[in-house]
């Protein structure tokens, strides 16, 4: 994911927010971003999310990479979302149960099988 790139792919950069909210201080910007992630994702911040400021021409963009988790990850410990291009959908109730049962049970079973020697 890129912060500072519009939905149409235009590079707009983060300079405006950086100047307005953080007095052009990259460290303050990154610390604020880390704190927001930590609040939302708790223990998954350090194991599944990496982010970096990169140069995109003459502009700065925040690049965010998330690795695939072997277990369900909830935002604020309650909300679960799944990405179905080009949208993000919140799953609840039976739909959430079915998705996590099939998505994560299969991974757990395969992981268990990998430890069994035949």
TAVENQUI-V521637 format. One line per field, one symbol per residue. phi: phi as a letter, one per 30 degrees, with the letter a starting at -180 (. if undefined). A space follows every 10 residues. Layout:
phi->???
This chain:
phi->.bcjbdedjd dciceddedd cbhhcddded dddedddddd chddedcbbb badbdbiccc bccbcbddcd bdccdhibcb bbcbecbccd cbhdddeddd dddcdddddd ddddcdcc
